Amino acid sequence: MKKLYLYFSAMLIGICMWMPMSAEATDVWVDHWNYENVDVYVMDDTISYGIRATGRWFKVSTKLVQDGQLQ
């Protein structure tokens, strides 16, 4: 019985370690402007970056939400 318990425990641990544990976010909250009641979000799937002759660059798209409505 003890061997069976150890076997199932090892199997459970192995399965938990094998399963991919990941989380994704498409909109990441970055700021709140109190004077206009606006929340600023960065759309994670639009982030791009690279290197040019003039230096490094990056580009993100943002969206503004005011009073629960997308602006």
C-alpha positions in Angstrom: 0.0 0.0 0.0 2.8 2.4 0.8 4.4 1.8 -2.6 1.1 2.5 -4.3 0.8 5.8 -2.4 4.4 6.8 -3.3 3.8 5.8 -6.9 0.6 8.0 -7.2 2.3 10.9 -5.4 5.3 10.7 -7.8 2.9 10.6 -10.8 0.9 13.6 -9.5 4.1 15.6 -8.9 5.4 14.7 -12.4 2.2 15.7 -14.1 2.1 19.0 -12.2 5.7 19.8 -13.2 5.1 18.7 -16.9 2.0 20.9 -17.3 2.7 24.3 -18.8 1.9 27.0 -16.2 1.5 30.3 -18.0 -0.6 33.3 -17.9 -1.3 35.8 -20.6 -2.6 39.4 -20.5 -3.8 41.4 -23.5 -4.4 44.6 -21.7 -2.1 45.8 -18.9 -3.3 48.7 -16.7 -0.6 51.3 -16.4 -2.1 54.5 -15.0 -5.2 56.4 -13.8 -5.7 60.1 -14.5 -7.9 61.3 -11.6 -8.7 64.7 -13.1 -10.4 63.1 -16.1 -11.3 59.7 -14.6 -9.4 57.9 -17.3 -7.6 54.6 -17.0 -4.7 53.9 -19.4 -4.0 50.4 -20.7 -1.1 49.0 -22.8 -2.3 46.3 -25.3 0.3 43.6 -24.7 -0.1 41.9 -28.1 1.0 45.2 -29.9 4.4 45.6 -28.2 7.2 45.6 -30.8 10.9 46.5 -30.5 14.1 46.4 -32.5 17.4 48.0 -33.3 18.1 50.5 -36.1 21.2 52.4 -37.2 20.1 55.3 -35.0 19.6 53.1 -31.9 17.0 50.9 -30.2 13.3 51.5 -30.6 10.0 50.2 -29.2 6.4 50.8 -30.0 3.2 50.1 -28.0 -0.4 50.7 -28.6 -2.5 52.1 -25.7 -6.2 52.6 -25.1 -8.0 54.9 -22.8 -11.1 54.0 -20.8 -13.1 56.8 -19.4 -16.1 56.1 -17.0 -16.1 52.5 -18.2 -16.3 53.4 -21.9 -13.5 52.9 -24.4 -12.4 56.2 -25.9 
